């Protein structure tokens, strides 16, 4: 039991450290991009590495309610006018994997 507690504590610590390091890496990346853009450089070479700024598309996340509304609208535009919410729910369920049972420890503080 002590080993499990130590492992979980270490995971929590590493997750926190990873988040901090990711923020630092993002900040440094922004500084490098700002430098290259400010100096109007297409890129630089550093210790055998070529560092360039490139434009990359990234999709944002929709709110769940917006995604559901858009999906229902597309189903209706495709000719499914009755029970569109049920059809959508069935489509989403069909994409999911099968449910399996798994044993898991439930740990309560104070031995309750």
N, C-alpha and C positions, 0 to 999 in steps of 0.2 A: 504494500500500500504506500509506503514511504517513497519507493522508486517511482511509482505512477505520479505521485504528487510533485516530485522533483522534475520529472519529465514535462509535466504540464506547466510548471513554473518556468522552465527553460524555454518552452515553446512560446509562452506569453512574452518573455523577455526578448527573444529573437524577433518576434513579430513587431514589437515596439521598435527595436533597433533597425529592422528592415524599413519600416515606415519613415524613420528619421533619415536614414541613408538615401532613400528614394527621393525625399524632399530636397536633400542637399544636392543630389545628382541632377535633379530637374533645375535647380537654381543655377548650378554651374553651366549646364547646357544652355540656359537662357542667356547667361552672360556671354558665352562664346558666340551664340547666334547674334546677339546685339553688337558685339565687337565686329564680326564679319560684315554685318549689314551696314554699320556705321562707317567702316573703312571701305565699303563698296568692293569687298573681296569675294570672289566666287568660292574660295576655300584657302586652306593653308596646309602645309606639311609640317608634321611634328613627330620626331622620333620614328620615322619610317611609316607614319600613318598619314593618310590624306583625309582631311576633315573639311566637309563641304556642307552648305546649307541647302536643303531640298524642300520643296513644297510637297506636302503629303496630305491627302484627304482623310478625314476621320469622321465617322458617323457618331452623332450624339445619341443619347438614350432618350426614348420617349417615356412619358409617364405611362403607367400601366393602363389607366383609363383612356388616354389618347390612343394607345396602341389598339385597345379593344374596339374603340369607336371606329378607327380607320379600317380595321379588319372587317367589321360588320358592314361598313360602307362598301368595301370592295366585294364582299359576298353579294350584297344587294345589286351592285352594278353588274355582277356576273350572272344575274338572273335568279339568285336564291333570295326570295322575298319572304318566305314563311319560315319561322323558327330559326332565324339567322344566328341568334345567340346560342341555341342548342347545337347547331351545325358547327359553329366556331369552337364551342367547348369540346365537341367530339373530335374535331381536327387537332386541337391542342393536346387532347388526351392520347390520340393516336401517335403523336410524335414522341411521347414519353416512353421510357423503358418499363419493363415489367416490375412489379413490386416484389421485393424479397424480404424475408424475415431475417433479422440480425440481432444477436444478443448484445446488449450494451449494459455497462455498469451504471447504476444510478447511485450517486454518492450524496448523502445528506449530511449537513453539518450538525454536530451534536448527537449523532447516532439516533436520530428520530425515525 
